[in-house]
Amino acid sequence: MIFKISRAFCVVVACAIGTISVAQESSNRVAANTDWSVFTEDSPKECWAVSAPKETVNTKDGQTVAVRRSEVLLMVFFRPGASAQGQVTFTGGYPFASGSTVDMDIAGTTFTLFTEGEWAWPATPEDDAKIVAAMKRGADTTLTARSGRGTQTADKFSLLGFTAAEEDASKRCAG
């Protein structure tokens, strides 16, 4: 399947990548909601809800393996200046296999995230909205991906506190 990506989408993705690096380095945590936290930055104005996995399984050739990964995070961010509202973003803590996708399972419904380097996100803002709605209804989500070295990863995130964190981040970046 070939996806036609608009220039506007590429601008949003470029902004997302910049936001993600800030998300990993920010110390501006303004709220905690069970398993999710909310962070903000002022210049440019950015707000995001973020969580780390509760469980991680790494396998290669069907065998569980120990691997070194940097931070593994699932985020939903808002950046009013870039018209990014509720963008779902995942970093697996390693470079994804070239051309691969990430499967995101929420209560039996699977969503596809597209990868570039260490980052993955849905194809469209409409997909973001569908995923956020499913996350608000779900109890947990598992993201399954493949590294550039062929390791299969499955990261399970709790969704307890997600709704409160996502709505708080949205409100803090409104207008």
N, C-alpha and C positions, 0 to 999 in steps of 0.2 A: 504494500500500500504506500503510495507517495502522498506526502502532505505538502501543500503549498503554504509557505510561511510568509506572512506579510511583513513589510518593513516595520510597521508599528509593533508587531509582536516581537521582532528582533530587538527593538529599542527597550521594550519591557523586560525581555530576558537579560539584556546587558545590564539594566538597572537592578534586576533581581540578583545577578551574580555579585554586583557591588554591595548590595544590601546583605547578602549572605555572609560575606567576609566580615562586615560590621557585626552581624548577628553572633558570629563566633567569638568576637573580641569584646563586645559591649559588657560593661558592668552596670548598666542602667536598668537593672531589674526593678520594675515598679509594682509587680503583683505576682502572687503564686496561687494557683488554683489546682489543688490536689496534685496531679502529675504534670501539669502544664504551668509555664511561667510566661510573663509578659515583660517585654523590654521595649524601650523607646530611645530614639535619638532625635536631636533637634535640627541638625544641619547636615544634610537635608532631613526634613521631618519624616521619620520612619517609625513604625510600630509593628511588633510581631509577637505571636504566640509560638512557643517552642517547647519541645519535649525530647528526651533521650529514650532509647528503647529500654524496656523492662527485661527483655530476653533477646539474645542473639545466638544464632546457630550458623556456623561456617562449615561448609563441606566441600570436598574436592574428590572426584571419582567415587562418590557415594560414601566417603568416610569423613567423619567429623575431624576437623583440623583446627589448630590454633593459628591465628593470623594476627598481625599487627595492623590496626586501623586507627586513623585519627578519629575525631569526634563524629558520631553518628547522630544526626538530628533530623527531626521532622518539624517543619515550620509552616505557618500561614502568616504572610506579611502584607502590610499596607504601606504604600508610599504615595501620598496624594500628588506630589509633583510629577510622578511618572504614570499616573492613572493606574497604578497597581493596587487593586482592592481585593484582598482575600486570596492572594496567590499562594498555592500549595507548593512547597519546595522541600526536597529531600536531599541530604548528603549522606552517602554511604561510608564515608571515611576512607575512600580509596578511589582511584580512577576506574570508572565503569568500562566494560569491554566496548570497544568501538562499535557504534551502530546498534548497541543493545538497548533494551527498555527495562523498566522496573515495573513489576506487577504489584499493585496495592490492593489487598483484599480487605474489605470491610463487610463483615457479616455475610459473607458468601458472594458479594458483588465485587468484581475485579475491575480496577481502573488501570490504565496504562500511563506511565510517566516516561518521557523521553529524556535521554541522557546526553550530557556533554561534560567531559572531564569527570569531576567528582560530584556533579550536580544533576538532579533530575526534577522535572516538573511536567504538568499536563500540557497538552497542545494548545488549549484555548481557555480564555476566561470562563466560558460556559462550562468546560470540564472542571475548572477550579470550583465553581459554584456547586456542581453536582457532588464533588468529593467532599467539600465542606459540609453540605447537607447530610451526606451519609456519615461523616465523622460525628456530627452532632447527635445522630441516632444510635451510633454504634458504641460498643464497650471497648473494643480494641481494633487495631489494624496491623496487618503484617505486610511488610514490603520485602519482596524477593528480587534479588538482582545478581548479576554476574560481574566479577572484577575482570580487569584486563589480563590477569594471570589465570583466569579460569575458575576461581573460587566462587561457589554459589553461597550467597548470604541470605538469611531470613531474619529480619529485625521486627520484633513485636513491640508495638507501642500501646500503652494504655490510653484510652480516650477519656478517662475520668478527669473532669475539670476542663476539658477542651472547650465546651460551649461557653463557659464563663470567660475563659482566657481569650478566645477568638473574639467574642463580643466586646470585651474590655479593650483589646488592641484596636479593633475597628473604631470604637468610640473615641479613643485617644487620638486617632489620626483623621477623624471626621473634620471636613471643612478646613 
